[in-house]
Amino acid sequence: MPQDQSMLVFTMDKRYKIKNDDSPVTLDVIIGDKGQSPDIDVKLDSKKLVHGSNVSVKNLLIGNNEDLDKKILKITGNVVDTAEDSNKITVTVKVKGGERDFEKKFSVTVDEEGEQVDLAFVIRFTD
């Protein structure tokens, strides 16, 4: 029997402190283990940066530190377990280039192949 659906949502609302310079800020959304099928959208305020990605997002340039103050990054979508030999779904979010790099890993083991985990991540840039 499938898990309680409330357990199958990865959420995060994070403040990310930027630097006062023009150095770049990048994003990784890494989907693991093998046999996981993502559908990921990434938006900075109303601007779409990624739409419907079916692979991990790596080294995506979000913008320069000085341009990101008070902007909001939203990462939404889902990951479906398609592996026959493992039902573990992991998602790792990394933001680099601000005052300190940030990394957060989410993991769940689903009961059956074909189950999905929804993603709802918010990163708020502040100086």
Backbone as JSON Lines, residues from 0, in Angstrom:
{"i":0,"aa":"M","n":[0.84,-1.19,0.0],"ca":[0.0,0.0,0.0],"c":[0.89,1.25,0.0]}
{"i":1,"aa":"P","n":[0.56,2.25,-0.81],"ca":[1.37,3.47,-0.86],"c":[1.39,4.21,0.47]}
{"i":2,"aa":"Q","n":[2.46,4.96,0.66],"ca":[2.62,5.74,1.89],"c":[1.6,6.86,1.95]}
{"i":3,"aa":"D","n":[1.43,7.4,3.15],"ca":[0.65,8.6,3.36],"c":[1.2,9.69,2.44]}
{"i":4,"aa":"Q","n":[0.35,10.3,1.61],"ca":[0.81,11.27,0.63],"c":[1.49,12.48,1.25]}
{"i":5,"aa":"S","n":[1.18,12.81,2.5],"ca":[1.84,13.95,3.14],"c":[3.32,13.66,3.37]}
{"i":6,"aa":"M","n":[3.72,12.4,3.38],"ca":[5.12,12.03,3.54],"c":[5.87,12.15,2.21]}
{"i":7,"aa":"L","n":[5.16,12.3,1.12],"ca":[5.78,12.29,-0.19],"c":[5.88,13.69,-0.79]}
{"i":8,"aa":"V","n":[6.19,14.66,0.07],"ca":[6.42,16.03,-0.37],"c":[7.69,16.53,0.31]}
{"i":9,"aa":"F","n":[8.64,17.0,-0.49],"ca":[9.84,17.63,0.05],"c":[9.62,19.15,-0.03]}
{"i":10,"aa":"T","n":[9.67,19.83,1.12],"ca":[9.47,21.27,1.13],"c":[10.63,21.95,1.86]}
{"i":11,"aa":"M","n":[10.87,23.19,1.49],"ca":[11.91,23.98,2.14],"c":[11.62,25.45,1.86]}
{"i":12,"aa":"D","n":[11.8,26.28,2.88],"ca":[11.74,27.73,2.72],"c":[12.98,28.27,3.42]}
{"i":13,"aa":"K","n":[13.94,28.76,2.65],"ca":[15.27,29.1,3.16],"c":[15.65,30.53,2.79]}
{"i":14,"aa":"R","n":[16.22,31.24,3.75],"ca":[16.84,32.55,3.46],"c":[18.3,32.28,3.12]}
{"i":15,"aa":"Y","n":[18.77,32.91,2.05],"ca":[20.15,32.72,1.61],"c":[20.81,34.08,1.54]}
{"i":16,"aa":"K","n":[21.84,34.26,2.35],"ca":[22.53,35.55,2.45],"c":[23.53,35.7,1.3]}
{"i":17,"aa":"I","n":[23.35,36.79,0.56],"ca":[24.23,37.07,-0.57],"c":[25.33,38.04,-0.17]}
{"i":18,"aa":"K","n":[26.34,38.12,-1.04],"ca":[27.45,39.04,-0.82],"c":[27.14,40.36,-1.54]}
{"i":19,"aa":"N","n":[27.87,41.38,-1.18],"ca":[27.69,42.69,-1.8],"c":[28.71,42.87,-2.93]}
{"i":20,"aa":"D","n":[28.64,41.97,-3.92],"ca":[29.53,42.08,-5.08],"c":[28.83,41.48,-6.3]}
{"i":21,"aa":"D","n":[29.54,41.41,-7.4],"ca":[28.91,40.9,-8.62],"c":[29.31,39.46,-8.95]}
{"i":22,"aa":"S","n":[29.75,38.7,-7.94],"ca":[30.12,37.3,-8.19],"c":[28.86,36.46,-8.42]}
{"i":23,"aa":"P","n":[28.99,35.37,-9.19],"ca":[27.82,34.57,-9.57],"c":[27.31,33.67,-8.43]}
{"i":24,"aa":"V","n":[26.01,33.4,-8.49],"ca":[25.35,32.45,-7.6],"c":[24.79,31.34,-8.48]}
{"i":25,"aa":"T","n":[25.08,30.08,-8.11],"ca":[24.63,28.94,-8.92],"c":[23.77,27.99,-8.09]}
{"i":26,"aa":"L","n":[23.01,27.16,-8.81],"ca":[22.1,26.19,-8.2],"c":[22.34,24.81,-8.78]}
{"i":27,"aa":"D","n":[22.31,23.81,-7.9],"ca":[22.27,22.4,-8.3],"c":[21.02,21.79,-7.67]}
{"i":28,"aa":"V","n":[20.29,21.0,-8.45],"ca":[19.21,20.16,-7.93],"c":[19.53,18.77,-8.44]}
{"i":29,"aa":"I","n":[20.11,17.96,-7.56],"ca":[20.64,16.66,-7.97],"c":[19.65,15.56,-7.56]}
{"i":30,"aa":"I","n":[19.24,14.8,-8.56],"ca":[18.29,13.71,-8.36],"c":[19.05,12.4,-8.31]}
{"i":31,"aa":"G","n":[18.82,11.62,-7.28],"ca":[19.45,10.31,-7.15],"c":[18.43,9.37,-6.56]}
{"i":32,"aa":"D","n":[18.65,8.27,-6.36],"ca":[19.51,7.25,-6.9],"c":[19.19,7.08,-8.39]}
{"i":33,"aa":"K","n":[19.85,6.13,-9.04],"ca":[19.53,5.92,-10.45],"c":[18.12,5.33,-10.54]}
{"i":34,"aa":"G","n":[17.49,5.61,-11.66],"ca":[16.13,5.12,-11.84],"c":[15.08,6.07,-11.29]}
{"i":35,"aa":"Q","n":[15.44,7.33,-11.14],"ca":[14.48,8.34,-10.68],"c":[14.21,9.29,-11.84]}
{"i":36,"aa":"S","n":[12.96,9.59,-12.08],"ca":[12.57,10.42,-13.21],"c":[12.0,11.75,-12.73]}
{"i":37,"aa":"P","n":[12.78,12.85,-12.85],"ca":[12.31,14.15,-12.37],"c":[11.55,14.96,-13.44]}
{"i":38,"aa":"D","n":[10.78,15.9,-12.97],"ca":[10.15,16.94,-13.79],"c":[10.27,18.21,-12.96]}
{"i":39,"aa":"I","n":[11.24,19.07,-13.28],"ca":[11.62,20.19,-12.42],"c":[11.46,21.52,-13.16]}
{"i":40,"aa":"D","n":[10.86,22.49,-12.46],"ca":[10.8,23.88,-12.92],"c":[11.55,24.74,-11.93]}
{"i":41,"aa":"V","n":[12.27,25.75,-12.44],"ca":[12.98,26.7,-11.59],"c":[12.62,28.11,-12.08]}
{"i":42,"aa":"K","n":[12.15,28.96,-11.13],"ca":[11.79,30.34,-11.45],"c":[12.49,31.29,-10.5]}
{"i":43,"aa":"L","n":[12.95,32.41,-11.02],"ca":[13.47,33.5,-10.2],"c":[12.46,34.63,-10.36]}
{"i":44,"aa":"D","n":[11.73,34.92,-9.26],"ca":[10.56,35.79,-9.33],"c":[9.65,35.24,-10.43]}
{"i":45,"aa":"S","n":[9.35,35.99,-11.47],"ca":[8.46,35.47,-12.52],"c":[9.21,34.93,-13.74]}
{"i":46,"aa":"K","n":[10.54,34.99,-13.72],"ca":[11.35,34.54,-14.87],"c":[11.64,33.05,-14.78]}
{"i":47,"aa":"K","n":[11.24,32.3,-15.81],"ca":[11.53,30.87,-15.87],"c":[12.99,30.66,-16.24]}
{"i":48,"aa":"L","n":[13.7,29.91,-15.39],"ca":[15.1,29.56,-15.68],"c":[15.2,28.15,-16.23]}
{"i":49,"aa":"V","n":[14.34,27.26,-15.74],"ca":[14.29,25.86,-16.2],"c":[12.82,25.46,-16.24]}
{"i":50,"aa":"H","n":[12.42,24.78,-17.32],"ca":[11.03,24.32,-17.42],"c":[11.01,22.85,-17.84]}
{"i":51,"aa":"G","n":[10.47,22.0,-16.98],"ca":[10.28,20.6,-17.32],"c":[11.55,19.79,-17.48]}
{"i":52,"aa":"S","n":[12.58,20.11,-16.71],"ca":[13.83,19.36,-16.83],"c":[13.61,17.91,-16.36]}
{"i":53,"aa":"N","n":[14.07,16.96,-17.16],"ca":[13.93,15.56,-16.79],"c":[15.27,14.95,-16.36]}
{"i":54,"aa":"V","n":[16.21,15.84,-16.02],"ca":[17.52,15.42,-15.5],"c":[17.89,16.36,-14.35]}
{"i":55,"aa":"S","n":[18.92,16.0,-13.62],"ca":[19.41,16.87,-12.56],"c":[19.83,18.22,-13.15]}
{"i":56,"aa":"V","n":[19.67,19.27,-12.37],"ca":[20.09,20.62,-12.76],"c":[21.44,20.87,-12.09]}
{"i":57,"aa":"K","n":[22.46,21.21,-12.87],"ca":[23.79,21.41,-12.3],"c":[24.4,22.72,-12.8]}
{"i":58,"aa":"N","n":[25.0,23.46,-11.85],"ca":[25.69,24.72,-12.13],"c":[24.83,25.71,-12.91]}
{"i":59,"aa":"L","n":[23.55,25.79,-12.56],"ca":[22.64,26.75,-13.18],"c":[22.94,28.13,-12.62]}
{"i":60,"aa":"L","n":[23.28,29.08,-13.49],"ca":[23.55,30.45,-13.06],"c":[22.22,31.12,-12.72]}
{"i":61,"aa":"I","n":[22.07,31.48,-11.44],"ca":[20.86,32.17,-10.98],"c":[20.99,33.67,-11.23]}
{"i":62,"aa":"G","n":[22.17,34.2,-11.03],"ca":[22.44,35.62,-11.23],"c":[23.65,36.02,-10.42]}
{"i":63,"aa":"N","n":[23.94,37.3,-10.4],"ca":[25.03,37.83,-9.59],"c":[24.5,38.25,-8.23]}
{"i":64,"aa":"N","n":[25.34,38.14,-7.22],"ca":[24.95,38.48,-5.86],"c":[24.2,39.8,-5.78]}
{"i":65,"aa":"E","n":[24.81,40.86,-6.32],"ca":[24.22,42.2,-6.16],"c":[22.86,42.35,-6.85]}
{"i":66,"aa":"D","n":[22.55,41.49,-7.82],"ca":[21.27,41.56,-8.53],"c":[20.18,40.7,-7.88]}
{"i":67,"aa":"L","n":[20.54,39.89,-6.89],"ca":[19.58,38.93,-6.33],"c":[18.88,39.4,-5.06]}
{"i":68,"aa":"D","n":[19.29,40.54,-4.49],"ca":[18.7,41.0,-3.24],"c":[17.18,41.09,-3.35]}
{"i":69,"aa":"K","n":[16.51,40.44,-2.4],"ca":[15.04,40.43,-2.27],"c":[14.33,39.63,-3.36]}
{"i":70,"aa":"K","n":[15.07,38.87,-4.15],"ca":[14.44,38.01,-5.16],"c":[14.15,36.65,-4.55]}
{"i":71,"aa":"I","n":[13.19,35.95,-5.15],"ca":[12.75,34.65,-4.64],"c":[12.92,33.6,-5.73]}
{"i":72,"aa":"L","n":[13.61,32.53,-5.39],"ca":[13.82,31.4,-6.28],"c":[12.85,30.29,-5.87]}
{"i":73,"aa":"K","n":[12.1,29.77,-6.84],"ca":[11.16,28.67,-6.57],"c":[11.53,27.47,-7.43]}
{"i":74,"aa":"I","n":[11.63,26.33,-6.76],"ca":[11.93,25.06,-7.44],"c":[10.74,24.15,-7.17]}
{"i":75,"aa":"T","n":[10.03,23.77,-8.22],"ca":[8.85,22.93,-8.06],"c":[8.91,21.76,-9.04]}
{"i":76,"aa":"G","n":[8.11,20.77,-8.78],"ca":[8.03,19.62,-9.67],"c":[7.82,18.34,-8.89]}
{"i":77,"aa":"N","n":[8.32,17.25,-9.47],"ca":[8.2,15.95,-8.8],"c":[9.29,15.01,-9.3]}
{"i":78,"aa":"V","n":[9.47,13.94,-8.54],"ca":[10.4,12.88,-8.91],"c":[9.64,11.56,-8.78]}
{"i":79,"aa":"V","n":[9.64,10.77,-9.84],"ca":[8.95,9.48,-9.85],"c":[9.98,8.36,-9.74]}
{"i":80,"aa":"D","n":[9.68,7.39,-8.87],"ca":[10.54,6.22,-8.74],"c":[10.26,5.29,-9.91]}
{"i":81,"aa":"T","n":[11.28,5.06,-10.76],"ca":[11.13,4.17,-11.9],"c":[12.1,2.99,-11.84]}
{"i":82,"aa":"A","n":[12.84,2.89,-10.75],"ca":[13.83,1.81,-10.61],"c":[13.15,0.53,-10.13]}
{"i":83,"aa":"E","n":[13.54,-0.57,-10.71],"ca":[12.99,-1.86,-10.3],"c":[13.67,-2.4,-9.05]}
{"i":84,"aa":"D","n":[14.94,-2.01,-8.81],"ca":[15.71,-2.6,-7.73],"c":[15.83,-1.73,-6.48]}
{"i":85,"aa":"S","n":[15.29,-0.51,-6.51],"ca":[15.36,0.38,-5.35],"c":[14.17,1.32,-5.35]}
{"i":86,"aa":"N","n":[13.63,1.59,-4.19],"ca":[12.51,2.51,-4.07],"c":[12.9,3.78,-3.32]}
{"i":87,"aa":"K","n":[14.19,4.09,-3.31],"ca":[14.69,5.26,-2.6],"c":[14.76,6.44,-3.55]}
{"i":88,"aa":"I","n":[14.17,7.57,-3.13],"ca":[14.21,8.81,-3.89],"c":[15.0,9.83,-3.08]}
{"i":89,"aa":"T","n":[16.02,10.43,-3.69],"ca":[16.78,11.48,-3.01],"c":[16.86,12.71,-3.91]}
{"i":90,"aa":"V","n":[16.83,13.87,-3.27],"ca":[16.99,15.15,-3.96],"c":[17.94,15.98,-3.11]}
{"i":91,"aa":"T","n":[18.98,16.5,-3.73],"ca":[19.94,17.37,-3.04],"c":[19.9,18.74,-3.7]}
{"i":92,"aa":"V","n":[19.72,19.78,-2.88],"ca":[19.7,21.16,-3.36],"c":[20.97,21.85,-2.86]}
{"i":93,"aa":"K","n":[21.69,22.48,-3.79],"ca":[22.91,23.21,-3.44],"c":[22.84,24.61,-4.05]}
{"i":94,"aa":"V","n":[23.17,25.61,-3.23],"ca":[23.3,26.99,-3.71],"c":[24.7,27.43,-3.36]}
{"i":95,"aa":"K","n":[25.42,27.95,-4.35],"ca":[26.82,28.36,-4.14],"c":[27.03,29.79,-4.63]}
{"i":96,"aa":"G","n":[27.94,30.49,-3.94],"ca":[28.34,31.8,-4.39],"c":[27.98,32.94,-3.47]}
{"i":97,"aa":"G","n":[27.09,32.71,-2.51],"ca":[26.74,33.75,-1.54],"c":[27.75,33.78,-0.41]}
{"i":98,"aa":"E","n":[27.33,34.31,0.74],"ca":[28.25,34.37,1.87],"c":[28.73,32.98,2.29]}
{"i":99,"aa":"R","n":[27.83,32.0,2.27],"ca":[28.19,30.61,2.58],"c":[27.44,29.69,1.64]}
{"i":100,"aa":"D","n":[28.1,28.65,1.17],"ca":[27.41,27.67,0.34],"c":[26.39,26.94,1.2]}
{"i":101,"aa":"F","n":[25.31,26.5,0.55],"ca":[24.21,25.81,1.23],"c":[23.96,24.48,0.54]}
{"i":102,"aa":"E","n":[23.72,23.44,1.34],"ca":[23.38,22.13,0.8],"c":[22.37,21.47,1.72]}
{"i":103,"aa":"K","n":[21.3,20.92,1.12],"ca":[20.28,20.21,1.89],"c":[19.88,18.97,1.1]}
{"i":104,"aa":"K","n":[19.87,17.82,1.78],"ca":[19.52,16.57,1.13],"c":[18.19,16.05,1.69]}
{"i":105,"aa":"F","n":[17.32,15.62,0.8],"ca":[16.03,15.05,1.15],"c":[16.02,13.61,0.66]}
{"i":106,"aa":"S","n":[15.41,12.72,1.44],"ca":[15.4,11.3,1.06],"c":[14.15,10.62,1.62]}
{"i":107,"aa":"V","n":[13.59,9.71,0.83],"ca":[12.46,8.92,1.28],"c":[12.5,7.59,0.52]}
{"i":108,"aa":"T","n":[12.03,6.55,1.17],"ca":[11.86,5.27,0.51],"c":[10.37,5.05,0.3]}
{"i":109,"aa":"V","n":[9.97,4.94,-0.95],"ca":[8.56,4.73,-1.28],"c":[8.26,3.24,-1.24]}
{"i":110,"aa":"D","n":[6.98,2.91,-1.17],"ca":[6.57,1.52,-1.07],"c":[6.59,0.78,-2.4]}
{"i":111,"aa":"E","n":[6.3,1.51,-3.49],"ca":[6.13,0.84,-4.78],"c":[6.78,1.64,-5.9]}
{"i":112,"aa":"E","n":[7.25,0.94,-6.91],"ca":[7.73,1.59,-8.12],"c":[6.57,2.41,-8.71]}
{"i":113,"aa":"G","n":[6.87,3.59,-9.21],"ca":[5.84,4.45,-9.79],"c":[5.32,5.53,-8.85]}
{"i":114,"aa":"E","n":[5.63,5.43,-7.56],"ca":[5.22,6.49,-6.64],"c":[6.09,7.71,-6.88]}
{"i":115,"aa":"Q","n":[5.56,8.87,-6.52],"ca":[6.31,10.11,-6.75],"c":[6.38,10.95,-5.49]}
{"i":116,"aa":"V","n":[7.39,11.82,-5.48],"ca":[7.57,12.82,-4.43],"c":[7.45,14.18,-5.09]}
{"i":117,"aa":"D","n":[6.61,15.04,-4.53],"ca":[6.48,16.4,-5.03],"c":[7.54,17.29,-4.4]}
{"i":118,"aa":"L","n":[7.98,18.31,-5.14],"ca":[9.0,19.24,-4.66],"c":[8.41,20.65,-4.58]}
{"i":119,"aa":"A","n":[8.69,21.34,-3.48],"ca":[8.27,22.74,-3.32],"c":[9.33,23.43,-2.48]}
{"i":120,"aa":"F","n":[10.35,23.99,-3.16],"ca":[11.47,24.65,-2.49],"c":[11.43,26.14,-2.79]}
{"i":121,"aa":"V","n":[11.64,26.96,-1.75],"ca":[11.71,28.4,-1.88],"c":[13.02,28.88,-1.27]}
{"i":122,"aa":"I","n":[13.76,29.68,-2.03],"ca":[15.0,30.28,-1.51],"c":[14.85,31.79,-1.67]}
{"i":123,"aa":"R","n":[14.96,32.49,-0.53],"ca":[14.8,33.95,-0.49],"c":[16.17,34.58,-0.33]}
{"i":124,"aa":"F","n":[16.58,35.37,-1.31],"ca":[17.89,36.0,-1.27],"c":[17.81,37.31,-0.47]}
{"i":125,"aa":"T","n":[18.74,37.46,0.49],"ca":[18.78,38.67,1.31],"c":[20.22,39.13,1.45]}
{"i":126,"aa":"D","n":[20.39,40.46,1.63],"ca":[21.76,40.96,1.81],"c":[22.09,41.09,3.27]}
